[in-house]
């Protein structure tokens, strides 16, 4: 570090009372004598005062211009000797590889062409060390050096030894009886350092993350019934070798409680309390869960608000029964403070239009203020993906019963260029590139152009979506597409389609959406060899499909990828007719439910069913039929189950199908953050009903196919990878089986 010399910070004590006849400044090069005189509290004609001389000395040092100051009386002359601090010629950094010079230079106060002071340099060292600590390098060492130049100038060089990333060597828990250390480690964000975590920063010590870990532990225990749980302390100790941290959480679990008596009361006249009890998500006898209490409060607030009560406050009154370890809860519905929204002010949106932000709000100016609606509005704005940061705060209005909402957003890039690659045993090698703008012209519109190329299929798609068509909460848009598929290995033909679709969708509730679509598609079946089935040969050529469809879905899953709880139900109705030459009616439905069993064991059930029937004496073409196998029925190849030409073996598709699968997802004993889980499943399904054609022998059966298997899924940094091995148990001799199924995909 910089050596600090013994500065001559002195004021002479001799000559006290002597009248000063002259003031002489010595040693100054850049500082003007009058500037120095302005800081002196001793003037010509005044008697010399040692206390005033001392105050003058301190005032000169506080300017930061001098490294040494001496004030003394020589006869009747006051002599002020100064040694000026040098000027910084340049600031340089040596040894830094992980953090660029510009970022370090922005953090320090010492700049080129400013006065060099040792105190400022020491403060700069502390700031630079704090930057390295935030990046997990607690053993970084920074040594400032000065290189003296002529004319009172110096070069300031920070010699940096960045050191290694200081990870978390061990996470321990003290006081836990119900859950082991391994389980609790899986409930917090910070993880222990390991070689496979090279793409994550969660194994680096971060004091802010430690506070998050305390809160995550609290929420976990409260969801498991431990209402008295608290974290006594969270201590991080740096190892003696400064190569890692030991983190210790000291906790007090307390007793475990069940829900006792659950009741709903109201202070509103005429409110049917019994009808509201169906919105209560907790039941007497269940283990206490604080998150379910919060859900009930939100559900009751929404339910009462929908009945026309503007100012609603639901208070969960809790009473602990320590003797039998139960918690009685009474949800008291009462009138909240009468506060109205006077004004909504939006700032920070330089590109996005105000109306795009306002239409996501669940309340407007003049409405009754609701904290729940404000929080929901903030969440909806975050879900847009247009903003890096969203903050909504309330400020006093022009009257006590009025409030203003201040909306501050920080915009982020909404343009995307995405490249993708993957492979699956059903689709072969896949690659795609897409260009997308999710906030076109700041209006919230979505425009995308995508190209997907594969060994078995290609797709070119242009899509546009207006999320608020005609300023109503209805998403409308169009798609223009061209697809081609190589089905030679399945049914001895290839097909290509070109067309467009018009669509509109809207939400009835947070979980219920409906979509209507019109599609006009021209399909050409070609590359039909002479040995193909007569059914395939008869359908070679071009056809036109004009289809109107409607889809209704109910989705309560906690997440779209790898859900752990919730359910999805969806049905689709479609009819095709003029001006196309294909006429049919199609109905399909699918559903899935996910339920955690214990810890990370997730059970799921899924099923699908469909029927398609031609009318107007038309033939149901191959490209409109159902095919079963591959991803839709593990254990069978694509098109491997269902009707088949008895002679050529070509898959002909069918009019009726159903599938079902029961699956258990479970940990394999590996660290959770690796993202590897095991799968065990049983799948069933059947496809039948190939249209009759004279002279063609068709193998067709309604028999249920049954298979069972296991697999491994890895949510890798490069994309999801899954390998399944299925053993078909019940199948037809003419089915085409596929025991191993492999899929991999990524985007970058």
C-alpha positions in Angstrom: 0.0 0.0 0.0 1.0 3.6 -0.3 3.5 4.6 2.5 2.4 7.6 4.5 5.3 10.0 5.4 5.5 11.9 8.6 3.9 15.1 7.3 5.2 18.4 8.8 1.7 19.4 9.9 2.9 22.1 12.3 2.3 25.6 13.3 5.0 27.3 15.2 4.3 28.4 18.7 7.0 31.0 19.0 6.3 34.7 18.7 2.9 34.7 20.3 1.5 38.2 20.5 4.1 39.6 18.0 2.4 41.8 15.4 2.6 40.3 11.9 4.2 42.8 9.5 4.4 40.6 6.4 3.1 37.2 5.2 5.5 35.2 3.0 4.4 32.2 1.0 7.0 29.6 0.1 7.0 26.3 -2.0 4.0 27.0 -4.1 4.2 26.2 -7.8 0.7 25.9 -9.1 -1.3 27.5 -6.3 -1.6 31.3 -6.4 -0.3 33.1 -3.3 -3.6 34.9 -2.9 -5.4 31.5 -2.9 -3.3 30.3 0.0 -3.7 33.6 1.8 -7.5 33.3 1.6 -7.3 30.2 3.9 -5.2 31.9 6.5 -6.9 33.3 9.7 -3.8 35.4 10.4 -3.4 38.7 8.6 -0.8 41.5 8.4 -1.2 44.0 11.3 -2.7 41.3 13.6 -0.9 39.8 16.6 0.3 36.2 16.0 -2.1 33.6 17.6 -1.0 30.0 17.7 -4.6 28.8 17.8 -5.4 30.8 14.7 -2.3 29.4 13.1 -3.4 25.9 13.8 -6.9 26.5 12.3 -5.2 28.0 9.2 -3.0 24.9 8.8 -6.1 22.6 9.0 -7.9 24.7 6.5 -5.0 24.5 4.0 -4.8 20.7 4.4 -8.6 20.3 3.8 -8.2 21.7 0.3 -6.4 18.5 -0.8 -3.8 20.6 -2.7 -0.9 20.1 -0.3 0.9 17.1 1.2 2.8 19.2 3.7 2.1 22.6 5.4 4.2 24.5 7.9 3.4 27.9 9.5 6.0 29.7 11.6 7.1 33.2 12.7 10.5 34.4 11.6 10.9 37.7 13.4 7.7 39.7 12.6 7.2 37.8 9.3 4.7 35.0 9.0 6.2 32.3 6.8 3.9 29.7 5.2 5.8 26.8 3.6 3.7 24.3 1.5 4.5 21.2 -0.5 2.0 20.7 -3.2 0.4 17.4 -4.1 1.4 16.2 -7.5 -1.0 16.2 -10.5 -2.1 12.8 -11.8 -0.8 12.3 -15.3 -2.7 9.1 -16.0 -4.4 6.2 -14.1 -3.6 2.7 -15.1 -4.6 -0.9 -14.0 -2.4 -3.9 -14.2 -3.2 -7.5 -13.6 -7.0 -7.3 -14.1 -8.4 -9.9 -16.5 -12.0 -10.4 -15.2 -13.0 -6.8 -15.0 -12.3 -4.3 -17.8 -10.3 -1.1 -17.2 -13.3 1.2 -18.1 -15.5 -0.4 -15.5 -12.8 0.0 -12.8 -12.0 3.6 -13.9 -15.7 4.6 -13.6 -15.6 3.6 -9.9 -12.7 5.6 -8.7 -12.4 9.3 -7.9 -8.7 9.7 -8.9 -8.7 10.9 -12.5 -6.1 12.2 -14.9 -5.3 15.9 -14.5 -6.7 16.0 -10.9 -4.7 16.5 -7.7 -3.2 13.3 -6.2 -4.1 12.7 -2.6 -3.3 9.7 -0.5 -6.7 9.6 1.2 -8.5 9.6 -2.1 -6.4 6.8 -3.4 -7.0 4.7 -0.3 -10.7 5.2 -0.7 -10.4 4.2 -4.4 -8.7 0.9 -3.3 -11.7 0.1 -1.0 -14.1 0.8 -3.8 -12.2 -1.4 -6.2 -12.1 -4.2 -3.6 -15.9 -3.9 -3.2 -16.3 -4.5 -6.9 -14.3 -7.7 -6.7 -16.1 -8.9 -3.6 -19.5 -8.4 -5.4 -18.2 -10.7 -8.2 -17.2 -13.3 -5.6 -13.4 -12.6 -5.3 -12.9 -11.9 -1.7 -9.1 -12.6 -1.8 -8.4 -9.9 -4.3 -5.4 -7.7 -3.5 -4.9 -4.2 -4.9 -1.7 -2.3 -4.4 -1.5 1.4 -5.6 1.8 2.6 -6.9 3.0 6.0 -8.0 5.6 6.8 -10.6 7.0 10.3 -10.2 7.4 12.4 -13.3 8.9 15.8 -13.9 7.0 19.1 -13.3 5.1 17.7 -10.3 3.3 15.0 -12.1 2.8 11.3 -11.3 1.4 8.2 -12.9 -1.0 6.3 -10.6 -1.0 2.5 -11.2 -3.2 0.0 -9.4 -1.5 -3.3 -9.3 -4.3 -6.0 -9.0 -4.1 -9.6 -8.0 -7.7 -10.7 -8.7 -7.4 -14.1 -7.0 -9.8 -16.9 -7.5 -13.5 -16.8 -7.1 -14.3 -17.3 -3.4 -17.0 -19.9 -3.4 -19.1 -21.5 -0.7 -17.2 -24.5 0.7 -19.9 -25.7 3.1 -23.5 -24.9 4.1 -24.5 -26.2 7.5 -27.7 -26.0 9.6 -28.0 -26.0 13.3 -31.3 -26.7 15.1 -33.0 -28.6 12.3 -34.7 -31.8 13.4 -37.6 -32.4 10.9 -35.6 -31.8 7.7 -32.0 -32.9 7.0 -29.3 -30.6 5.8 -29.6 -31.9 2.2 -33.3 -31.0 2.0 -32.8 -27.5 3.4 -29.9 -26.9 1.0 -32.3 -27.6 -1.8 -34.7 -24.9 -0.5 -32.2 -22.0 -0.6 -30.6 -20.1 -3.5 -27.0 -20.4 -2.4 -25.3 -23.7 -3.2 -22.0 -25.3 -2.3 -19.2 -25.0 -4.9 -18.7 -28.0 -7.2 -17.0 -28.5 -10.6 -20.3 -28.8 -12.5 -21.5 -25.4 -11.4 -19.1 -23.6 -13.8 -22.1 -21.9 -15.6 -23.7 -20.7 -12.4 -22.9 -18.0 -9.9 -25.1 -19.3 -7.1 -22.0 -21.0 -5.5 -20.4 -17.6 -4.9 -20.9 -15.9 -1.6 -23.2 -12.9 -1.8 -24.5 -11.2 1.4 -27.7 -10.1 -0.4 -28.4 -13.6 -1.4 -27.9 -14.7 2.2 -30.9 -12.5 3.2 -32.9 -14.1 0.4 -32.0 -17.6 1.7 -33.3 -16.7 5.1 -36.6 -15.7 3.6 -36.8 -18.8 1.5 -36.2 -21.0 4.5 -38.9 -19.1 6.4 -41.4 -19.6 3.6 -40.6 -23.3 3.3 -41.1 -24.0 7.0 -44.3 -21.9 7.0 -45.6 -24.0 4.1 -44.9 -27.2 6.1 -46.8 -26.2 9.2 -44.1 -24.7 11.3 -45.8 -21.4 12.2 -43.2 -20.5 15.0 -40.2 -21.0 12.8 -37.4 -18.4 12.8 -33.8 -18.1 11.6 -31.8 -17.2 14.7 -28.7 -16.3 12.7 -27.0 -16.7 9.3 -23.2 -16.5 9.6 -20.6 -16.6 6.8 -17.0 -17.2 7.9 -14.1 -16.9 5.5 -11.8 -19.9 5.5 -8.3 -19.4 6.9 -6.9 -19.8 3.4 -9.4 -17.2 2.1 -10.4 -19.7 -0.6 -14.1 -20.1 0.4 -16.8 -19.4 2.9 -18.5 -21.6 5.6 -22.1 -20.6 5.9 -24.1 -21.7 9.0 -27.8 -21.2 9.5 -29.0 -21.5 13.1 -32.7 -22.1 13.1 -35.5 -22.8 15.5 -38.2 -25.0 14.0 -40.7 -24.7 16.7 -43.8 -26.9 16.8 -45.7 -28.1 13.8 -49.3 -27.0 13.5 -52.4 -28.1 11.7 -55.3 -26.0 10.6 -58.0 -25.9 13.3 -61.4 -24.2 12.9 -61.8 -22.3 9.6 -64.4 -19.6 9.4 -65.4 -16.6 7.3 -67.1 -13.6 8.8 -68.3 -10.3 7.2 -69.2 -6.8 8.4 -71.0 -6.1 5.1 -74.8 -6.4 5.4 -76.4 -8.8 2.9 -73.2 -10.5 2.0 -73.7 -14.3 1.7 -70.8 -15.7 3.8 -71.7 -19.3 3.2 -71.3 -18.8 -0.6 -67.9 -17.3 -0.1 -66.6 -20.3 1.8 -66.1 -22.2 -1.4 -63.2 -19.8 -2.2 -61.4 -20.9 1.0 -58.5 -23.1 -0.1 -57.6 -24.4 3.4 -59.3 -27.2 5.3 -59.5 -28.2 8.9 -57.0 -30.9 9.8 -54.5 -30.1 7.0 -51.0 -29.0 7.9 -50.7 -25.3 8.3 -49.6 -23.5 5.1 -49.1 -19.7 5.1 -49.1 -19.5 1.3 -52.5 -21.1 1.2 -53.8 -18.5 3.7 -52.5 -15.7 1.4 -54.2 -17.4 -1.6 -57.5 -17.5 0.3 -57.2 -13.8 1.2 -56.7 -12.9 -2.4 -59.5 -15.2 -3.6 -62.0 -13.8 -1.0 -61.0 -10.2 -1.9 -61.6 -10.9 -5.6 -64.9 -12.7 -5.0 -66.3 -9.9 -2.8 -65.0 -7.2 -5.1 -66.8 -8.9 -8.1 -70.0 -8.5 -6.1 -69.8 -4.7 -6.2 -68.0 -4.0 -2.9 -65.3 -1.5 -3.8 -63.5 -1.2 -0.5 -62.7 -4.7 0.7 -60.1 -5.8 3.3 -59.8 -9.4 4.3 -57.9 -9.9 7.6 -56.9 -13.5 8.6 -57.3 -13.5 12.4 -55.0 -16.3 13.7 -55.3 -18.0 17.0 -52.7 -20.6 18.1 -53.7 -23.5 20.3 -50.4 -24.5 21.8 -52.0 -27.5 23.6 -53.2 -29.4 20.6 -50.9 -27.6 18.0 -53.7 -26.2 15.9 -54.3 -22.8 14.4 -57.8 -21.4 14.1 -58.3 -18.9 11.3 -61.2 -16.5 10.8 -61.2 -14.6 7.6 -62.8 -11.3 8.5 -64.2 -9.4 5.6 -64.5 -5.8 6.3 -64.6 -2.4 4.7 -61.1 -1.0 3.9 -60.0 2.6 3.8 -61.9 4.7 1.2 -59.1 5.7 -1.1 -59.5 6.4 -4.8 -56.9 6.5 -7.6 -56.6 10.2 -8.6 -53.9 9.9 -11.2 -51.6 7.3 -12.8 -48.2 8.8 -13.9 -45.9 6.9 -16.1 -42.2 7.6 -16.6 -39.2 5.8 -18.1 -40.9 4.6 -21.3 -39.0 6.3 -24.1 -40.3 3.9 -26.8 -43.3 2.1 -25.5 -46.6 4.0 -25.8 -48.4 5.0 -22.6 -51.6 3.2 -23.6 -49.6 -0.1 -23.9 -48.8 0.2 -20.2 -52.2 1.5 -19.1 -54.1 -1.3 -20.6 -52.3 -3.8 -18.4 -53.6 -2.1 -15.3 -56.3 -3.8 -13.4 -57.6 -0.4 -12.1 -58.0 3.1 -13.7 -58.2 6.7 -12.5 -61.2 7.2 -10.4 -61.4 3.5 -9.3 -61.1 2.4 -5.7 -57.5 1.8 -4.7 -56.7 -1.9 -4.2 -53.2 -3.1 -3.2 -53.9 -6.5 -4.8 -54.9 -5.0 -8.1 -51.7 -2.8 -8.1 -49.6 -5.9 -7.5 -51.4 -7.7 -10.2 -50.9 -4.8 -12.6 -47.2 -4.7 -11.8 -46.9 -8.5 -12.5 -48.7 -8.1 -15.8 -46.3 -5.4 -16.9 -43.4 -7.6 -16.0 -44.9 -10.5 -18.0 -44.9 -8.3 -21.1 -41.1 -8.8 -21.3 -40.7 -5.2 -22.5 -39.2 -3.8 -19.3 -36.1 -4.6 -17.4 -37.5 -3.0 -14.3 -41.1 -2.1 -13.2 -41.8 -0.2 -10.0 -45.3 1.1 -9.0 -45.5 3.3 -5.9 -48.3 5.3 -4.3 -48.0 8.9 -3.3 -50.5 11.2 -1.6 -53.1 12.9 -3.8 -54.8 16.2 -3.6 -57.1 15.0 -0.8 -56.7 12.5 2.1 -59.0 10.0 0.2 -57.0 10.2 -3.0 -53.7 8.7 -4.1 -51.5 8.9 -7.1 -49.7 5.9 -8.7 -46.2 6.5 -9.9 -45.2 4.0 -12.5 -41.5 3.9 -13.3 -40.2 1.5 -16.0 -36.8 0.7 -17.5 -37.1 -0.5 -21.0 -35.1 -3.4 -22.4 -34.4 -4.7 -25.9 -37.4 -6.5 -27.4 -35.8 -7.6 -30.7 -34.5 -11.1 -31.0 -32.4 -13.1 -33.4 -32.6 -16.7 -32.4 -30.7 -19.7 -33.6 -31.7 -23.2 -32.7 -30.5 -26.8 -33.2 -31.7 -30.2 -32.0 -32.2 -33.8 -32.8 -34.9 -36.3 -32.0 -35.4 -39.9 -33.0 -38.8 -38.9 -34.5 -37.9 -35.7 -36.3 -34.2 -36.2 -37.1 -31.8 -33.3 -37.1 -33.4 -29.9 -36.7 -32.2 -26.3 -37.1 -34.0 -23.0 -37.0 -33.5 -19.3 -37.1 -36.0 -16.6 -36.3 -36.2 -12.8 -36.2 -38.7 -11.4 -33.8 -39.8 -8.0 -32.5 -42.1 -8.2 -29.5 -42.9 -4.5 -29.2 -43.2 -3.3 -32.8 -43.1 0.5 -32.9 -43.7 0.6 -29.2 -47.3 -0.6 -29.7 -46.9 -4.0 -28.1 -47.3 -5.8 -31.4 -45.5 -9.0 -32.1 -43.9 -9.7 -35.5 -41.9 -12.9 -36.2 -40.3 -14.5 -39.2 -39.0 -18.0 -38.7 -37.2 -20.6 -40.8 -36.9 -24.2 -39.6 -34.9 -26.8 -41.5 -34.7 -30.5 -40.8 -33.8 -33.8 -42.4 -37.5 -34.7 -42.5 -39.4 -31.3 -42.5 -39.0 -27.6 -43.2 -41.2 -24.7 -42.2 -41.2 -21.0 -43.1 -43.6 -18.9 -41.0 -44.4 -15.2 -40.9 -46.7 -14.2 -38.0 -48.1 -11.0 -36.6 -50.1 -10.4 -33.4 -52.0 -7.4 -32.1 -52.6 -8.1 -28.4 -55.3 -5.5 -28.1 -57.3 -5.6 -31.3 -59.5 -2.5 -31.7 -58.3 -1.5 -28.2 -60.1 -4.4 -26.6 -58.5 -7.2 -24.6 -58.5 -9.6 -27.6 -55.3 -10.8 -29.4 -55.7 -10.9 -33.2 -53.2 -11.8 -35.8 -52.3 -13.8 -38.9 -49.8 -16.4 -40.0 -48.4 -17.1 -43.5 -46.7 -20.4 -43.8 -45.1 -23.0 -46.1 -44.3 -26.5 -44.8 -42.9 -29.6 -46.3 -42.5 -33.1 -44.8 -40.7 -36.2 -45.9 -43.0 -39.2 -45.0 -41.3 -41.8 -47.2 -40.3 -44.0 -44.2 -43.9 -43.8 -42.8 -46.2 -43.9 -45.7 -44.3 -43.6 -49.0 -45.0 -40.0 -49.9 -44.0 -36.4 -49.2 -46.2 -33.4 -48.8 -46.0 -29.7 -49.0 -48.4 -27.1 -47.7 -48.8 -23.3 -48.3 -51.4 -21.1 -46.7 -52.4 -18.5 -44.2 -54.4 -18.3 -41.0 -56.4 -15.6 -39.2 -56.8 -15.9 -35.5 -58.3 -14.2 -32.5 -58.1 -15.0 -28.8 -59.3 -13.7 -25.5 -59.2 -14.6 -21.8 -62.3 -15.1 -19.7 -60.3 -15.4 -16.5 -56.7 -15.6 -15.5 -56.7 -19.3 -16.4 -59.3 -19.6 -19.1 -58.7 -18.6 -22.7 -60.5 -19.1 -26.0 -59.1 -18.9 -29.5 -60.8 -19.0 -32.9 -59.0 -19.5 -36.2 -59.6 -19.6 -39.9 -57.1 -21.5 -42.0 -56.8 -21.7 -45.8 -54.2 -24.3 -46.8 -53.2 -25.9 -50.1 -51.5 -29.3 -49.8 -49.7 -31.2 -52.4 -48.9 -35.0 -51.9 -46.0 -35.9 -54.2 -43.0 -38.2 -54.6 -45.3 -41.2 -54.5 -43.4 -44.3 -55.8 -45.1 -47.0 -57.8 -44.9 -49.5 -54.9 -46.8 -47.3 -52.5 -50.2 -48.2 -51.2 -53.1 -47.7 -53.6 -54.6 -45.4 -50.9 -51.5 -43.2 -51.1 -51.4 -43.3 -54.9 -55.1 -42.3 -55.2 -54.5 -39.2 -53.1 -51.4 -37.9 -55.0 -51.9 -34.3 -56.1 -53.2 -31.0 -54.7 -56.1 -30.3 -52.4 -57.5 -27.2 -50.8 -58.6 -27.0 -47.1 -60.7 -24.2 -45.7 -61.1 -24.7 -41.9 -62.7 -22.8 -39.1 -61.6 -24.0 -35.6 -62.3 -23.0 -32.0 -60.2 -23.9 -28.9 -60.9 -23.5 -25.2 -58.3 -24.1 -22.6 -58.1 -24.1 -18.8 -54.5 -23.8 -17.5 -53.5 -23.6 -13.8 -50.0 -25.1 -14.2 -47.3 -23.4 -12.1 -45.0 -23.3 -15.1 -45.1 -24.3 -18.7 -41.9 -26.3 -18.8 -41.6 -29.1 -16.3 -44.7 -28.2 -14.2 -44.9 -29.5 -10.7 -48.6 -28.8 -9.9 -51.8 -27.7 -11.5 -53.7 -28.9 -14.5 -54.4 -28.2 -18.2 -57.6 -29.0 -20.0 -58.1 -28.1 -23.7 -60.7 -28.9 -26.4 -60.8 -28.0 -30.1 -63.7 -28.1 -32.5 -63.0 -27.7 -36.2 -65.0 -27.8 -39.4 -63.8 -27.7 -43.0 -65.8 -27.1 -46.1 -66.2 -24.8 -49.1 -64.4 -23.1 -50.8 -62.0 -26.0 -50.1 -62.5 -29.5 -51.5 -62.0 -31.1 -48.1 -65.1 -31.4 -45.9 -64.8 -32.8 -42.4 -65.7 -32.2 -38.7 -63.0 -32.7 -36.1 -63.2 -32.8 -32.3 -60.2 -33.3 -30.0 -59.5 -32.8 -26.3 -56.5 -33.3 -24.1 -55.7 -32.8 -20.5 -53.0 -33.3 -17.9 -52.7 -32.9 -14.1 -49.6 -32.6 -12.0 -49.4 -33.3 -8.3 -46.3 -33.3 -6.0 -46.2 -36.5 -3.8 -43.3 -36.0 -1.4 -40.4 -33.6 -1.8 -39.3 -33.7 -5.5 -41.5 -36.7 -6.5 -44.0 -35.4 -9.1 -46.9 -37.6 -10.4 -48.7 -36.7 -13.5 -51.6 -38.1 -15.6 -52.3 -37.0 -19.2 -54.8 -38.1 -21.8 -56.0 -37.1 -25.2 -58.8 -38.1 -27.5 -59.9 -37.2 -31.0 -62.4 -37.9 -33.8 -62.6 -36.7 -37.4 -65.4 -37.4 -39.8 -65.8 -36.4 -43.5 -69.1 -35.3 -45.0 -70.4 -34.2 -48.4 -69.3 -37.5 -49.8 -65.6 -36.5 -49.6 -62.6 -38.7 -49.0 -60.6 -37.9 -45.8 -57.2 -37.1 -47.1 -54.0 -38.4 -45.5 -52.8 -35.0 -44.4 -56.0 -34.5 -42.3 -56.0 -37.9 -40.6 -54.6 -38.7 -37.1 -51.3 -40.6 -36.8 -50.0 -42.2 -33.6 -46.5 -42.9 -32.4 -43.3 -41.2 -31.6 -43.9 -38.4 -29.1 -47.6 -39.2 -28.9 -47.1 -42.8 -28.0 -43.6 -43.7 -26.7 -42.5 -47.2 -27.7 -43.9 -46.9 -31.2 -42.3 -45.2 -34.2 -43.9 -42.2 -35.8 -47.1 -43.6 -37.5 -46.1 -47.0 -36.0 -49.5 -47.7 -34.4 -52.8 -47.8 -36.2 -54.2 -48.7 -39.7 -51.7 -50.0 -42.2 -51.7 -51.3 -45.7 -51.4 -55.1 -45.4 -49.3 -55.4 -48.5 -47.0 -52.3 -48.6 -46.9 -51.6 -44.9 -47.7 -47.9 -45.4 -49.2 -46.1 -42.4 -52.6 -44.8 -43.5 -53.8 -42.9 -40.4 -57.2 -43.1 -38.8 -60.3 -41.2 -37.8 -60.4 -42.1 -34.0 -57.7 -42.1 -31.4 -57.0 -41.9 -27.7 -53.9 -41.9 -25.6 -53.1 -41.8 -21.9 -49.9 -41.7 -19.8 -49.1 -41.9 -16.1 -45.7 -40.7 -15.2 -43.6 -40.3 -12.0 -40.7 -37.8 -12.0 -38.2 -38.4 -9.2 -34.7 -37.3 -8.2 -31.7 -39.6 -8.9 -29.7 -38.6 -5.9 -27.7 -36.0 -7.8 -27.6 -32.3 -6.7 -30.8 -30.7 -7.7 -29.2 -27.8 -9.5 -27.8 -30.2 -12.1 -31.3 -30.6 -13.3 -31.3 -34.4 -13.9 -34.4 -36.3 -12.9 -35.6 -39.8 -13.6 -38.9 -40.8 -15.2 -41.0 -43.9 -14.9 -44.2 -44.2 -17.0 -46.9 -46.3 -18.4 -48.5 -45.3 -21.7 -51.6 -46.5 -23.5 -53.3 -45.6 -26.8 -55.1 -46.7 -29.9 -55.8 -45.4 -33.4 -58.3 -46.9 -35.8 -60.9 -46.1 -38.4 -59.0 -45.9 -41.8 -61.6 -45.1 -44.5 -62.5 -48.1 -46.6 -61.1 -48.3 -50.2 -62.0 -51.0 -52.7 -59.2 -53.4 -53.5 -57.0 -52.4 -50.6 -56.5 -54.8 -47.6 -56.1 -52.7 -44.5 -54.9 -53.9 -41.1 -57.0 -52.1 -38.6 -57.8 -52.7 -34.9 -59.2 -50.9 -31.9 -57.0 -52.9 -29.5 -55.4 -50.8 -26.8 -51.6 -50.6 -27.1 -49.8 -50.6 -23.7 -46.1 -49.8 -23.0 -44.0 -49.1 -19.9 -40.6 -47.6 -19.5 -38.2 -45.3 -17.8 -36.1 -42.4 -18.9 -33.7 -39.6 -17.8 -34.3 -35.9 -18.4 -31.6 -33.3 -18.1 -32.4 -29.6 -18.1 -28.9 -28.8 -19.4 -27.5 -25.3 -20.0 -27.7 -26.1 -23.7 -31.3 -27.1 -23.7 -33.5 -30.0 -22.5 -32.2 -33.5 -23.2 -34.3 -36.6 -22.7 -33.7 -40.3 -23.3 -36.5 -42.9 -22.8 -36.5 -46.6 -23.1 -39.9 -48.2 -23.6 -41.0 -51.8 -23.5 -44.2 -52.3 -25.5 -46.4 -54.8 -23.6 -49.5 -55.0 -25.8 -49.2 -54.4 -29.5 -50.2 -55.7 -32.9 -47.8 -57.8 -35.0 -47.9 -55.2 -37.8 -47.0 -52.3 -35.5 -43.6 -50.6 -35.9 -41.9 -50.3 -32.5 -39.2 -48.0 -31.3 -37.8 -48.8 -27.9 -35.4 -45.9 -27.5 -36.5 -42.3 -27.9 -34.0 -39.4 -27.8 -34.5 -35.7 -28.0 -32.3 -32.7 -27.7 -32.9 -29.0 -28.5 -31.4 -25.7 -27.7 -31.5 -22.0 -28.6 -28.7 -19.5 -28.5 
